């Protein structure tokens, strides 16, 4: 018969506890994370604002091109009638 050997126990990262930190250190880390998140949110809001301004500029440019094309069409019609 085969001998019954007990398999060695292996610890995994999920069963190991994280090192203990003081309440002050924990709150300091939370505050730093919140500050970083706030800054990221401000940068994202600025990027959205910049994108909206760029779209508005494109709309103005598109309207100008449409107007120029319309002027060309009317000019061509006017030349044909003369």
DSSP file (Angstrom, degrees, kcal/mol; ACC not computed):
  #  RESIDUE AA STRUCTURE BP1 BP2  ACC     N-H-->O    O-->H-N    N-H-->O    O-->H-N    TCO  KAPPA ALPHA  PHI   PSI    X-CA   Y-CA   Z-CA
    1    1 A X              0   0    0      0, 0.0     2,-0.2     0, 0.0     3,-0.0   0.000 360.0 360.0 360.0 150.3    0.0    0.0    0.0
    2    2 A X        -     0   0    0      1,-0.1     2,-0.3     3,-0.0     0, 0.0  -0.486 360.0-110.3 -75.3 144.4    1.1    3.5   -0.6
    3    3 A X        -     0   0    0     -2,-0.2     2,-1.1     1,-0.1    -1,-0.1  -0.549  26.0-125.4 -76.9 139.8    2.1    5.5    2.4
    4    4 A X        -     0   0    0     -2,-0.3     2,-0.4    -3,-0.0    -1,-0.1  -0.733  34.2-178.7 -89.3 102.9   -0.2    8.3    3.3
    5    5 A X        -     0   0    0     -2,-1.1     2,-0.4     0, 0.0    -3,-0.0  -0.838  27.2-123.4-103.1 140.2    1.8   11.4    3.4
    6    6 A X        -     0   0    0     -2,-0.4     2,-0.1     1,-0.1     3,-0.1  -0.680  28.7-120.3 -82.0 130.5    0.3   14.7    4.4
    7    7 A X        -     0   0    0     -2,-0.4    -1,-0.1     1,-0.1     2,-0.0  -0.451  34.2-104.2 -68.8 139.9    0.8   17.3    1.7
    8    8 A X        -     0   0    0     -2,-0.1     2,-0.4     1,-0.1    -1,-0.1  -0.358  35.5-114.7 -64.8 144.6    2.7   20.4    3.0
    9    9 A X        -     0   0    0     -3,-0.1     2,-0.5    -2,-0.0    -1,-0.1  -0.656  28.8-157.8 -82.4 133.2    0.5   23.4    3.6
   10   10 A X        -     0   0    0     -2,-0.4     2,-0.3     0, 0.0    -1,-0.0  -0.924   9.5-137.1-111.7 133.9    1.2   26.4    1.4
   11   11 A X        -     0   0    0     -2,-0.5     2,-0.3     3,-0.0     3,-0.0  -0.680  19.4-155.8 -87.1 145.4    0.2   29.9    2.3
   12   12 A X    >>  -     0   0    0     -2,-0.3     4,-1.0     1,-0.1     3,-0.9  -0.800  27.9-113.6-116.6 161.5   -1.3   32.0   -0.3
   13   13 A X  T 34 S+     0   0    0     -2,-0.3     3,-0.2     1,-0.2    -1,-0.1   0.824 114.2  60.1 -63.2 -30.5   -1.5   35.8   -0.6
   14   14 A X  T 34 S+     0   0    0      1,-0.2    -1,-0.2     3,-0.0    -3,-0.0   0.779 107.2  44.8 -71.8 -24.0   -5.2   35.8   -0.1
   15   15 A X  T <4 S+     0   0    0     -3,-0.9     2,-0.3     2,-0.1    -1,-0.2   0.630  95.2  91.3 -93.7 -13.7   -4.9   34.2    3.3
   16   16 A X  S  < S-     0   0    0     -4,-1.0     2,-0.3    -3,-0.2    -5,-0.0  -0.588  77.0-125.8 -81.3 142.7   -2.0   36.4    4.5
   17   17 A X        -     0   0    0     -2,-0.3     3,-0.1     1,-0.1    -2,-0.1  -0.633  22.0-113.5 -88.6 146.0   -3.0   39.5    6.3
   18   18 A X        -     0   0    0     -2,-0.3    -1,-0.1     1,-0.1     3,-0.1  -0.384  47.3 -85.5 -69.3 153.4   -1.7   42.9    5.2
   19   19 A X        -     0   0    0      1,-0.1     2,-0.2    -2,-0.1    -1,-0.1  -0.325  51.3-105.5 -60.6 143.4    0.7   44.6    7.6
   20   20 A X        -     0   0    0     -3,-0.1     2,-0.3     1,-0.0    -1,-0.1  -0.468  37.1-166.8 -72.1 138.7   -1.1   46.6   10.3
   21   21 A X        -     0   0    0     -2,-0.2    -3,-0.0    -3,-0.1    -1,-0.0  -0.922  24.8-104.5-123.6 153.5   -1.1   50.4    9.9
   22   22 A X     >  -     0   0    0     -2,-0.3     4,-2.6     1,-0.1     5,-0.2  -0.288  29.8-112.9 -71.9 160.9   -2.1   53.0   12.5
   23   23 A X  H  > S+     0   0    0      1,-0.2     4,-2.7     2,-0.2     5,-0.2   0.889 119.0  52.8 -60.2 -39.8   -5.4   54.8   12.2
   24   24 A X  H  > S+     0   0    0      2,-0.2     4,-2.3     1,-0.2    -1,-0.2   0.915 110.5  46.5 -64.0 -43.1   -3.5   58.0   11.5
   25   25 A X  H  > S+     0   0    0      2,-0.2     4,-2.3     1,-0.2    -2,-0.2   0.904 112.2  51.3 -65.2 -40.7   -1.5   56.4    8.7
   26   26 A X  H  X S+     0   0    0     -4,-2.6     4,-2.3     2,-0.2    -2,-0.2   0.934 112.0  45.8 -60.8 -47.5   -4.7   54.9    7.3
   27   27 A X  H  X S+     0   0    0     -4,-2.7     4,-2.7     1,-0.2    -1,-0.2   0.869 110.8  54.1 -65.1 -36.3   -6.5   58.3    7.3
   28   28 A X  H  X S+     0   0    0     -4,-2.3     4,-2.3     2,-0.2    -1,-0.2   0.905 109.6  47.5 -63.4 -41.2   -3.5   59.9    5.8
   29   29 A X  H  X S+     0   0    0     -4,-2.3     4,-2.5     2,-0.2    -2,-0.2   0.897 111.7  50.2 -66.7 -40.3   -3.6   57.4    2.9
   30   30 A X  H  X S+     0   0    0     -4,-2.3     4,-2.6     2,-0.2    -2,-0.2   0.936 111.3  48.8 -61.8 -46.1   -7.3   57.9    2.4
   31   31 A X  H  X S+     0   0    0     -4,-2.7     4,-2.5     1,-0.2    -2,-0.2   0.907 111.9  48.9 -61.5 -42.8   -6.8   61.7    2.3
   32   32 A X  H  X S+     0   0    0     -4,-2.3     4,-2.3     2,-0.2    -1,-0.2   0.907 112.2  48.9 -64.3 -41.1   -4.0   61.4   -0.2
   33   33 A X  H  X S+     0   0    0     -4,-2.5     4,-2.4     2,-0.2    -2,-0.2   0.895 111.5  49.3 -64.5 -39.8   -6.1   59.1   -2.4
   34   34 A X  H  X S+     0   0    0     -4,-2.6     4,-2.6     2,-0.2    -2,-0.2   0.900 110.1  51.2 -65.4 -40.8   -9.0   61.5   -2.2
   35   35 A X  H  X S+     0   0    0     -4,-2.5     4,-2.3     2,-0.2    -2,-0.2   0.918 111.3  47.9 -62.5 -43.0   -6.7   64.4   -3.2
   36   36 A X  H  X S+     0   0    0     -4,-2.3     4,-2.3     2,-0.2    -2,-0.2   0.896 112.1  49.5 -64.5 -40.4   -5.5   62.4   -6.2
   37   37 A X  H  X S+     0   0    0     -4,-2.4     4,-2.3     2,-0.2    -2,-0.2   0.898 110.2  50.8 -65.8 -40.6   -9.0   61.5   -7.2
   38   38 A X  H  X S+     0   0    0     -4,-2.6     4,-2.3     2,-0.2    -2,-0.2   0.916 111.0  48.4 -62.3 -43.3  -10.1   65.1   -6.9
   39   39 A X  H  X S+     0   0    0     -4,-2.3     4,-2.4     1,-0.2    -2,-0.2   0.909 111.1  50.2 -64.5 -41.7   -7.2   66.2   -9.1
   40   40 A X  H  X S+     0   0    0     -4,-2.3     4,-2.3     1,-0.2    -1,-0.2   0.894 110.1  50.9 -63.0 -39.7   -8.0   63.5  -11.7
   41   41 A X  H  X S+     0   0    0     -4,-2.3     4,-2.4     2,-0.2    -2,-0.2   0.893 109.5  50.3 -65.3 -39.6  -11.6   64.6  -11.7
   42   42 A X  H  X S+     0   0    0     -4,-2.3     4,-2.2     2,-0.2    -2,-0.2   0.918 111.2  48.4 -64.0 -42.5  -10.6   68.3  -12.3
   43   43 A X  H  X S+     0   0    0     -4,-2.4     4,-2.2     2,-0.2    -2,-0.2   0.896 111.9  49.7 -64.4 -39.2   -8.3   67.2  -15.1
   44   44 A X  H  X S+     0   0    0     -4,-2.3     4,-2.3     2,-0.2    -2,-0.2   0.909 110.1  50.1 -65.6 -42.0  -11.1   65.1  -16.7
   45   45 A X  H  X S+     0   0    0     -4,-2.4     4,-2.3     1,-0.2    -2,-0.2   0.891 110.7  50.2 -63.3 -39.1  -13.5   68.1  -16.4
   46   46 A X  H  X S+     0   0    0     -4,-2.2     4,-2.8     2,-0.2    -1,-0.2   0.906 109.6  51.0 -64.5 -41.7  -11.0   70.3  -18.1
   47   47 A X  H  X S+     0   0    0     -4,-2.2     4,-2.3     2,-0.2    -2,-0.2   0.896 110.8  48.5 -63.5 -40.0  -10.5   67.8  -20.9
   48   48 A X  H  X S+     0   0    0     -4,-2.3     4,-2.5     2,-0.2    -2,-0.2   0.916 111.9  49.6 -65.0 -42.7  -14.3   67.6  -21.4
   49   49 A X  H  X S+     0   0    0     -4,-2.3     4,-2.2     1,-0.2    -2,-0.2   0.919 111.6  48.4 -61.9 -44.2  -14.5   71.4  -21.4
   50   50 A X  H  X S+     0   0    0     -4,-2.8     4,-2.2     1,-0.2    -1,-0.2   0.890 111.0  51.0 -63.2 -39.5  -11.7   71.6  -24.0
   51   51 A X  H  X S+     0   0    0     -4,-2.3     4,-2.3     2,-0.2    -2,-0.2   0.903 109.2  50.4 -65.8 -40.4  -13.3   69.0  -26.1
   52   52 A X  H  X S+     0   0    0     -4,-2.5     4,-2.3     1,-0.2    -2,-0.2   0.903 110.4  49.9 -64.3 -39.7  -16.6   70.9  -26.1
   53   53 A X  H  X S+     0   0    0     -4,-2.2     4,-2.4     2,-0.2    -2,-0.2   0.897 109.9  51.1 -64.3 -39.8  -14.9   74.1  -27.1
   54   54 A X  H  X S+     0   0    0     -4,-2.2     4,-2.4     2,-0.2    -2,-0.2   0.902 109.6  49.8 -64.5 -40.5  -13.1   72.2  -29.9
   55   55 A X  H  X S+     0   0    0     -4,-2.3     4,-2.4     2,-0.2    -2,-0.2   0.908 109.8  51.1 -64.2 -41.1  -16.5   70.9  -31.2
   56   56 A X  H  X S+     0   0    0     -4,-2.3     4,-2.1     2,-0.2    -2,-0.2   0.915 110.0  49.7 -62.1 -42.1  -18.0   74.4  -31.0
   57   57 A X  H  X S+     0   0    0     -4,-2.4     4,-2.5     1,-0.2    -2,-0.2   0.904 110.5  50.4 -62.7 -41.1  -15.0   75.7  -33.1
   58   58 A X  H  X S+     0   0    0     -4,-2.4     4,-2.9     1,-0.2    -2,-0.2   0.889 108.3  52.6 -64.1 -38.7  -15.5   72.9  -35.6
   59   59 A X  H  X S+     0   0    0     -4,-2.4     4,-2.3     2,-0.2    -1,-0.2   0.904 110.0  48.3 -63.4 -40.5  -19.2   73.7  -35.9
   60   60 A X  H  X S+     0   0    0     -4,-2.1     4,-2.1     2,-0.2    -2,-0.2   0.925 113.1  47.8 -64.3 -44.4  -18.3   77.4  -36.6
   61   61 A X  H  X S+     0   0    0     -4,-2.5     4,-2.2     2,-0.2    -2,-0.2   0.908 111.3  50.5 -63.6 -41.7  -15.8   76.3  -39.2
   62   62 A X  H  X S+     0   0    0     -4,-2.9     4,-2.6     1,-0.2    -1,-0.2   0.911 109.6  50.5 -62.7 -42.4  -18.3   73.9  -40.8
   63   63 A X  H  X S+     0   0    0     -4,-2.3     4,-2.5     1,-0.2    -1,-0.2   0.886 109.6  51.7 -63.2 -37.8  -20.9   76.7  -41.0
   64   64 A X  H  X S+     0   0    0     -4,-2.1     4,-2.5     2,-0.2    -1,-0.2   0.903 110.1  48.4 -65.5 -40.5  -18.4   79.0  -42.6
   65   65 A X  H  X S+     0   0    0     -4,-2.2     4,-2.5     2,-0.2    -2,-0.2   0.917 111.4  50.1 -65.8 -42.4  -17.6   76.3  -45.2
   66   66 A X  H  X S+     0   0    0     -4,-2.6     4,-2.4     2,-0.2    -2,-0.2   0.926 111.4  48.8 -60.3 -44.0  -21.3   75.8  -45.9
   67   67 A X  H  X S+     0   0    0     -4,-2.5     4,-2.4     1,-0.2    -2,-0.2   0.912 111.2  49.8 -61.8 -43.0  -21.8   79.5  -46.3
   68   68 A X  H  X S+     0   0    0     -4,-2.5     4,-2.2     1,-0.2    -1,-0.2   0.900 111.0  49.3 -63.8 -40.5  -18.8   79.7  -48.7
   69   69 A X  H  X S+     0   0    0     -4,-2.5     4,-2.3     2,-0.2    -1,-0.2   0.895 110.4  50.9 -65.3 -39.5  -20.2   76.8  -50.7
   70   70 A X  H  X S+     0   0    0     -4,-2.4     4,-2.5     2,-0.2    -2,-0.2   0.903 108.8  51.2 -64.6 -41.0  -23.6   78.5  -50.9
   71   71 A X  H  X S+     0   0    0     -4,-2.4     4,-2.7     1,-0.2    -2,-0.2   0.907 109.3  51.4 -61.6 -42.0  -22.0   81.8  -52.0
   72   72 A X  H  X S+     0   0    0     -4,-2.2     4,-2.5     2,-0.2    -2,-0.2   0.917 109.9  49.1 -60.6 -43.7  -20.2   79.8  -54.8
   73   73 A X  H  X S+     0   0    0     -4,-2.3     4,-2.3     1,-0.2    -2,-0.2   0.936 113.8  45.1 -63.3 -46.4  -23.4   78.2  -55.9
   74   74 A X  H  X S+     0   0    0     -4,-2.5     4,-2.5     1,-0.2    -1,-0.2   0.878 112.2  52.5 -66.1 -36.8  -25.2   81.6  -56.0
   75   75 A X  H  X S+     0   0    0     -4,-2.7     4,-2.5    -5,-0.2    -1,-0.2   0.920 110.0  48.2 -63.9 -42.5  -22.3   83.2  -57.8
   76   76 A X  H  X S+     0   0    0     -4,-2.5     4,-1.9     2,-0.2    -2,-0.2   0.904 112.4  48.8 -64.3 -41.4  -22.3   80.5  -60.5
   77   77 A X  H  X S+     0   0    0     -4,-2.3     4,-1.4     2,-0.2    -1,-0.2   0.907 111.1  50.3 -64.4 -40.2  -26.0   80.9  -61.0
   78   78 A X  H  X S+     0   0    0     -4,-2.5     4,-1.1     1,-0.2     3,-0.3   0.911 109.7  50.2 -64.3 -42.5  -25.7   84.6  -61.2
   79   79 A X  H  < S+     0   0    0     -4,-2.5     3,-0.3     1,-0.2    -1,-0.2   0.869 109.6  52.1 -63.6 -36.0  -22.9   84.3  -63.8
   80   80 A X  H  < S+     0   0    0     -4,-1.9    -1,-0.2     1,-0.2    -2,-0.2   0.774 108.7  50.3 -72.3 -25.4  -25.1   81.9  -65.8
   81   81 A X  H  <        0   0    0     -4,-1.4    -1,-0.2    -3,-0.3    -2,-0.2   0.670 360.0 360.0 -85.9 -16.3  -28.0   84.3  -65.9
   82   82 A X     <        0   0    0     -4,-1.1    -1,-0.2    -3,-0.3    -2,-0.2   0.490 360.0 360.0 -85.2 360.0  -25.9   87.2  -67.1
